[in-house]
């Protein structure tokens, strides 16, 4: 049988209103009374109905976060950063995994709206942000995570992926590589296209360099291995001498195909660089060069920006936060 506020009031010999004040505005209640009410709460095992309280208040103390792939350590670290900043403000993060599918993303956004979250952090699966516009027009603040837009309509926290792609391809070119393959996830994802654009700019500046695009259905280790198998199936003279993978999971899959399943030496025959610098990039069979993104800081900053957008922090603030990527060189690109 559940314990009610009335039961607590009876046990503490106070009114229901006093119990409510102890729970919500303890500074208005005498310390001795607060102690007596808390003793009754502990004795009876009372648990407040926070959902009902939030419903009456019109919003919860929760934040929705939708990422492309919760299995990707990069997004796991983004979520950790978001949780840390939310906890500092007495909030919780509700995590959704879109799995790079717009229908799943939309279902999570609908669920978060029903939960009356304080706001939503989202890495969109598509260029069409109309569904996010409608969410915002309905009174739910939206922060784009790991994604920028060309106008100033949405607040965002991201890394300059064009610069990141340029860094990766330039590094390969500087090591003497000239036939670069960009192993991509779906080109409908803005981050993938931006990384490709950066790589194209770097390659265009070197007259004898070429860049081919190998598009895969998803940004996963399995699809990276499939791409690597495809490269292995070519005659050696037709293989690229370097691979830039759109993220580290793809790069790990390519590395597995080349060095574990095939007879290709990395980096002597084919150099390899990934993107994100996830934790185990340095622990692969050939430690993986990568473009580092500050994943934890991205998540932390996204919640911080949301708090400012909803007025939890009153000072003026930038609505577009852009971090710069960093090249991390390891054995997979060292000749």
N, C-alpha and C positions, 0 to 999 in steps of 0.2 A: 504494500500500500504506500502510495507516494505521500510525502510530507509537504504540507502547504505553508504559505506565509502565515496563515491564521494559527496553525499549530505552533509555529515558532513564537508568535506573539503571545500565545497563551502560556507557553513554557517559560518565557522570559518576563511575564507579567507586564507587558507593554502593549501599545496599540499596534494594529497592522501598519498604520502610517509610520510609526517609529521604526519598525522592521524595514520598511521600504527605504526610509532615510538612511538607515545603517548600511543597506546594500548599495545605495546609489549616491547618497550625499552625507557620508559619515561625519563630515566636519560640522554639520548642523546638530549633532547629537552629543550629549555629554559622554566623556570617555568611559565612565563607569557603566552607562547604559549600553554603549557599543560593545564593551567586554561581555556584558550579561547576554546580549543578543547573540554574539558569536559563540558563546558557550552553549546556548540552546541549539544553535545551528549544528554545531559539532556533535552534540549529544543525540539529536534527532536524525542526523544524516541528511539534512535538507540540501537540495540542489536547486538553484534558481532556474527558472524557465527562461533562459536567455533569448531563445528564439521568439517567444511571445513579447518580451521586452523590446527586442529589435523591431518587431513588426509594428508595435505601437509607436516607436520612435521614427519609423519610416525608412530606416536603413540599418545595416548591420555593421559589425566591426571586422568584416571580412573583405578581402580583395581577391578578385578572380585573375588567374594567370593561365593563358593558353599558349603552349609552345608547339613547335613543329614535331618534335620527337623527344619524349621524356626519357627514352633509352639512350639518347646522345649525352655523354658526360658534359658537353658544353651547356646544354639546356638544364641539366641537373644542377650545375653550378650557378647558372642564372637564377634558378628557383631558390637555391640556398641564400644567395644574396638578397633576394626579395623577401624571404622569410625573416632574415636577420633585421632588416630595416622595419618590416611590419611589426615584429615583436617589440622593437624599441618604442613603438607607438601604441602598444596594446592591441594590435590587430593580428589576424591570421590570414594565411594565403590558401585559397582553394585552387588546386592545380588541375588543369585539363590538358590532355594530349590530343592534338588534332591529327597526328599521324600524317601530316601534309595533305589532309583532305578537308575541303571546304565544308562539306556537310557535317563532319564531326565538329569542326570549329563552330559552326552555327548552332549546333545543339548545346555545346558548352556555354556559348554566349547567352542563349535563351535561359538555360538553367541558372546562370549567375544573375541574370536580371530578375528571375523569380525569387532568388535568394536575397535580393535587394542589397547586393554588394556595394561597397563604397566606390568602387571603380574597377576597371578591367585593364590588365596589361596583356597585350596580345602580339604574337608574331604572326602576321597574316599569311594565309596560304595563297592569296591571289592579289592581283593588282587592283581589282575592283573592291573599293572600300565602302561601297554603298551601305552594306549591312552594319558597318561600324559607325557610319554617319547616323543611321537611324537609331542605333543604340545611344549615341551621344545626344541626339535630339530628344530622346526619352529621359534624359537626366542622368545618364550613367557616364561619368568621365572615362575617357579611353586614352591609354598611353601605348604607343607602338614601341615594341621591344625588338632590338636587333633589326630594325627596319626604319628607313626614312621615307618621307614623301616630298614631292617637288614643291608643294605649297606649304603654307603655315597653318593649315587647318587642324592637324593633329599634333599634339606634343609627342616627342619621340626620344628614345635613347638608342644609339647605334654606334657602330664602328664604320669608318670610311672603307667600304669594301672595294671600291675602285682602286684606292691606294693600296689596299691589301693585295689585290690581284696583280697590280703593277710590281709590288715588292717581290712577290713570289716568282713571277716570270723573269724579272730583271736579275734576280739571284741565279736562276738557272742559266740565263744567257751569260752572266759574268763568269760562270764556271766553264764556259766554252760550249755549252749545249746549244743546238740550233734547230732540232726537230722536236718541238714540244707538243704533247697531247694534253688537252684540258679534259680531264674526266669529270663530267658535270652530273649533278642531279637534274631534276626537271628545270628547264630554262624558264618556266613560268614563275619560279621563285625569284623574287627581286635580288636577293643576296647572291644567288648563283650568277645571274646576268651581270651584276656589278663586278664580281670577281673576274668574270670572263672579259668584260670591257677593259678592266685594268691590264689584264694579261695581253690583250690585243694591242693596247697602246705601247706596251713595252716591246713586243715583237715587231711592231711596225717601225720602230726606230732602228732596227738591225736589219740591213738589206738582205742577208742570206738566211734569215731565220723564218721558220714557218710555225703555224699553230693550227692544229686540228682539234675539233670538238667531238668528244665521245659522250653523248648524252645518255644517262641512265635514268630509270623510272623513279629512283629514290636515293637518298643520301645515306646509304647503309653499307656495312662491311660486306654483306652478301653481294650487293650490286657492284661494289668495288672489285670483288674477286671475279665477278663475271666480266667486268671490263678488262681486268688483267689477263684473264684467259683469252679474251679476244686479241689482245696484243701479242700474247705468246703464240697464237695460231698463225701469225704472219711469218713470212720468211724474215730472218734477222735483218736483212738490208732494208726491209720496209717498216721496221719498227721505229717508233720515236726514240730519241736518245734521252728524253726527259719527260716526266709526267707531273703535271700540276693537278692535284685532286681538289675538288671544291670544298671538301671538309676532311677531317682526319679519319673518319670512319671509312670513307671511300678509299683514302690513302692506305689504311691498314689492309683493306681487302685486296687492293692492287699489290701491295707488298707480299701478302700471303701467296698470291698467284705467281708472282715473279720469282721470289726467293725460296719458297717452300715447295711449290708444285712444279716449277720450271727450273731452267738452268741459267737464268739471267742473273748477272751480278749487279747488285745495287750498292753504290752508284756508278760503278765502272761502265756497265753497259747501258743502264737506264737509271738516271737520277730521279728522285721522287721527293716531292714536297706536298704537305697537306695544308689544312687551314683550321684554326681554332686553338691549337696547342692544348688538347685535352691531356689529362694527367698521365695516361699511359702511352702518350706519343714517344716519351723518352725511354720506354721500357719494351718497345717492339724488338724483334729479332735483329733488325738494323734500326737503331734509334732514328726517329723520324724528324726531319726538318719541318717546320710549320710556321704559319702566320698566327701570332698570338693575339687573341681578343681577351680583354679583362672581363671574363664572364661574371664573376661574383660582383664586380663593381657595376656592371650593366644592370643586374637585377636589383642591387641595392639602390642605385640611382633612379631606376624606374619607379620604385615605390616612393622614394623621396620626392620625385617630380609629381607623382600623383597626390601626395599629401599637400603639396603647394597648390596644385590645381583645385583641390576641394577646400582649400582654406585652412588646413590644419597647421600650415606654416604661412605666416602672413607676408613675409618679405617678398619683394619683386624677384622674379626668377626667369631664367632662360627656358624656352619651351622646346628647344631642340638641343640635346646634348650629343656631341659627336666625339668619340674617342679615336685615337690614331692607332693603327695596328703596328705590330712589332715583328720583325723577322727573327726567328730562332733557328740557328743553323746547327744541325747534328749530322751524324754519319751518312744519312741517306742522300746527301748532296755534296759530301766532301769527296773529292777525287783521290 
